[in-house]
Amino acid sequence: MLVELSVVELCYTPVFEVLQALSERFGDVLAGIVGGLGFVGVSLVVIGGGQAGLAVSHELWALGIEHVVLERDRVAETWRRRWDSFRLVTPNWTLDLPGAPYAGDDPDGFVPREEIVDYLEQYAANLPVRTGVAVDGLEPGPAGGFLLRTSGGQRTADAVVVCTGAYQRPHRPPFGREFPRDLAVLGADGYRNPAALPAGRVLVVGSGQTGCQIAEELCQSGREVFLACGRAPWGPRRPAGRDIVTWLNETTWFRTPVSALPAPAARLFANIQTTGKDGGHDLHYRTLQAMGVDLVGRLAGVDGHHVRFANDLAESVAWGDARYADIGQLLAAQLGGRAPHWPERGAFRADPPVELNLRGFGAVIFTSGFRPDYAGWVRLPAFDSMGFPITDDGASTVVPGLYFCGVHFLRTRGSSLLFGVGEDAAVVAHAVARYSR
């Protein structure tokens, strides 16, 4: 008896999985066959094993389309790099990839980082994912299609779906490299917990969800924290006792198309300031100021141990307040009498310093957002001036056979979210099926 698979199981188990089981018994020879069927012999490649790549893979299998998913690290690697106390910012019910809705007993809670990773690992278990395979180049193939330059060698494909995430390259202003060498300068993916930082005050640059959450944690640990603020929307965590995400999901908020944005650059605006820590609570400029975080304007320059900030904190807060009002009006307009009471904003004091001496500081943490990062490895004319792919429902309008999924605002505001990427994945999978035919 070669392997412990019945005839029925053999009939209904994907060939890829059968050969994997065989390879466990017979070593490198059959493992090579698995590699061939999962890599060389498949004409469709999905690049990226995060939530978008896994959702696309699930939808492709549902359509009976052979493919392989190549992931340079491990499944859910981006989630693994979050800081130690991180919790999902949206409620647990948003763990909702195709075919795997949240099955726990706390849909309105906020799971920790480890449970998000577990969810994605279990989701990937029956999908044709090859981890540890980096795709360093994607370009036109010698005889049509595409050539992939990978850590496992060169491979060709007739079609490619790029799912390398919505948050690819951390953004830092040009002078972000000018901080003195005696100061620890790191990005959000390098932050773990307050104890892991050098002693001293901390400057956090960037005030979206990540910046606010890290500033709060550092302040609660006893650190003196300065937060360099930009424009970010905010809202109450639970208006009328119900989560803001749940309320907004009953409106068109998450289905807003990119065409409805005031300008293409609006895709780079921060997400709503809030947190899932400690059961979820309000977290924004006013709550941070009340707890003792020093708020300053946008970082404007670095000269040795001296930093300058724009005198624009009041403007940034006013911009966020305007978005706060917009959200309340959207709920009122679309939910009518069911809309929650929208709380008053409360007072805010905007008298920040415009310069700081960094002596006595231990670290600077950049949480100033992300930018697309296809340049250099995707050698195809498929992107706009901001680096975003030019697509129609995820299909490149420039390069036939090239698709994207999981991009922020690819189709709608929900395109990159755990509970929104599945809709895009289905659209892309059907487009691939039509292209294959």
Salt bridges, closest charged atoms under 4 A:
GLU4 OE2 - ARG25 NH2 3.77
GLU59 OE2 - HIS58 ND1 2.98
ASP73 OD2 - ARG81 NH2 3.30
GLU77 OE1 - ARG74 NE 3.01
GLU77 OE1 - ARG80 NE 3.88
GLU77 OE2 - ARG81 NE 3.55
ASP84 OD1 - ARG113 NH1 3.57
GLU114 OE2 - ARG113 NH2 2.77
GLU121 OE2 - ARG80 NH2 2.64
ASP136 OD1 - ARG72 NH2 3.39
GLU139 OE1 - ARG149 NE 2.95
GLU139 OE1 - ARG379 NH1 3.03
ASP182 OD2 - HIS305 NE2 3.07
GLU216 OE2 - HIS281 NE2 2.72
GLU217 OE1 - LYS277 NZ 3.32
GLU224 OE2 - ARG201 NH1 3.91
ASP243 OD1 - ARG237 NE 2.92
GLU250 OE2 - ARG242 NH2 2.42
GLU250 OE1 - ARG338 NH2 2.58
ASP312 OD2 - ARG298 NE 3.38
ASP321 OD1 - ARG286 NH1 2.96
ASP321 OD2 - ARG345 NE 3.55
ASP326 OD2 - ARG323 NE 2.92
ASP351 OD1 - ARG349 NE 3.42
ASP384 OD2 - ARG267 NH2 3.13
ASP393 OD1 - ARG411 NE 3.10
GLU423 OE2 - ARG411 NH1 3.45
ASP424 OD1 - ARG411 NH1 2.68
